[in-house]
Amino acid sequence: MIRHADIIGEWVINRSIRDIINKKEFILSGNGIFTNKNNIFHYKETGLLKSDKFESKAHQEYTWIIKPNGWIINFSDGNYFHDLELENTEQEVYHECGNDIYKGMFLLNLPRNFEVMWEVSGPRKNYKSHTYYNKEIGR
């Protein structure tokens, strides 16, 4: 059974992003760290985003708030993003942001790894991403 604390620690991140509108492919390599402060899990991700002619540092942060059977995941500004359940190792999530629609799939193999896939569509957005998270063992 997956436990809340299984997400805590350092993760190696590898993400592919396919921008359908602009016909571009991106790769992000980096690290994510989950820390626990008063049963609120803070997630901070940093990495390097690359394409054939582009390279930039990237970062994002989320807050994972414990609920009895999973988490409530919020953006760093406190706005709600989506829920994630502990008992489902494979689950779909959904988020609307203005005219943009985010459809996600989580594949949880905690505590060792997990995957997240997003399909994002909207008036000016159309991309797919696939992220692999692998636990940093021994740190």
ABEGO torsion letter per residue (X at the ends): XBBAAAABEBBBBBBBBBBAAAGBBBBBBBBBBBBBBGGBBBBBBBBBBBBAABBBBBBBBBBBBBBAAEBBBBBAAGBBABBBBAABABBBBBBBBEABBBBBBBBBAOAABBBBBBBBBEAABBBBBBBBBBBBBGX
